[in-house]
Amino acid sequence: MNITIIGSGPAGIYSAIASAKLGNKVKLVEKNDKLGGTCVLHGCIPSKAMLHPLFLKYFAEETGRELNFSFSEIQKIAKNAVNRLSKGVEYMLESYGIEVIHGKAELRSGNIQVGGQTIPSDKIIIATGTEKPQVEGTIASDDLPYLDKEFSKVLVVGGGAGGVEYAWLLKMSGKDVSIVEKSDNLLPYLDEDLKKAVTAYFKKIGIKLYLSSEITLGDKPRIGNEELPQYDIILYTFGRKPALDGFEELPHEKWIKVDKRMYTGVNNIYAAGDITGTFTAHEAIHEGFVAGLNASGIEKYYKPEAVPKVIYTEPQIAYVGNTKGKCVKINMAEIPRAIAEGLTEGFLKVCVEGKKITGAVAFSHDAENTITLISTFINYGIEIDKAIDFIEPHPSYLEAVFEALLRLNS
């Protein structure tokens, strides 16, 4: 079977691999010269590469030492990571026998066309991702790894996940950072305890917050009648749009509509990743994998209920499910490993209804691992009286999970 995939981000890569492993002839079309999509070229990879030395700085400061990196130094680290990962994607696709075509793809009357040529396709998977916001007088997070400009004062517009992560990055790289957010806390859509803790922490580390505020951009940005100070750059952190150019004939409101098989309902066409309205690379990977299997004739459902989400600050911010029902909160100051390392900021909160774990949030060092463990319990329907049998290393931050389950288990 001939399967054509549009886009080389995480969803495109893993739909291609899933399809190729099942013996299909797979073509992947990418409009950019480099492979990897937004994640590798502009998003999660360069940002994590830039964050790594800043985490080292943070830990040094926690022990009373000083360690500094210039912004150009962390940009260089990011660019090296991008080049290496992009080349790695190329080699990986080649190893599976996947043919890569560079060009702008379009869907016309159910057929994929590239440069006026039709690509014969039994099945099609659309994984074109999103496009950065284009707001006059601002830059997007995509631009930061490549920004060729000296700057010291930054205004971050939006206090959601992207705004919080990049504001921390910029603050730790020595910039004067402010955030404007229309709600009364950062991360307004998350758990009450979590958003209040993060908001208080950002104030403590010296990030100026304009909360319950809406900005008017222009030559002289202002909030209400108050003219804001002069900023060197304004970072706009929300408002990404689906990359639908050439695929408008597929059913969509804002995002392409799919069912749990990632099927669009149109002929032989599937879609996966951010183009369907998800916003993490790990969701895109698994959506792409599911799309590839279903396009190949193997029924598989995507289950989004227990996806862990992580914001890479320090302490880390992570969450899964919802915080309904009976909840307990474990402060990191109770955990031996956190005490040993002097990283006692924050907490883990776990919630249950009956014996079923409904969700958790964490604001702590190593939050991604504690929340990922809880997401595994949720995903596999492991109730608290069974989850408590999990044996975690001592001393470790995972002991916070055990302590929470112990207090929840009647």
WOBELGI-V315967 format. One record per helix or strand. SS is the DSSP state (H for helix, E for strand). FROM is the first residue (numbers start at 1). TO is the last residue. If there is no record, write none. Layout:
ss=SS from=FROM to=TO
ss=SS from=FROM to=TO
This chain:
ss=E from=2 to=6
ss=H from=10 to=21
ss=E from=25 to=30
ss=H from=37 to=41
ss=H from=44 to=62
ss=H from=71 to=95
ss=E from=99 to=102
ss=E from=105 to=108
ss=E from=111 to=114
ss=E from=117 to=119
ss=E from=123 to=126
ss=E from=130 to=131
ss=E from=139 to=140
ss=H from=141 to=144
ss=E from=153 to=157
ss=H from=161 to=172
ss=E from=176 to=180
ss=H from=192 to=204
ss=E from=208 to=210
ss=E from=215 to=216
ss=E from=222 to=223
ss=E from=226 to=227
ss=E from=233 to=236
ss=E from=241 to=242
ss=E from=252 to=252
ss=E from=256 to=256
ss=E from=263 to=263
ss=E from=269 to=271
ss=H from=273 to=276
ss=H from=281 to=295
ss=E from=309 to=311
ss=E from=316 to=321
ss=E from=326 to=331
ss=H from=332 to=334
ss=H from=336 to=341
ss=E from=347 to=353
ss=E from=356 to=364
ss=H from=367 to=379
ss=H from=384 to=387
ss=H from=399 to=408
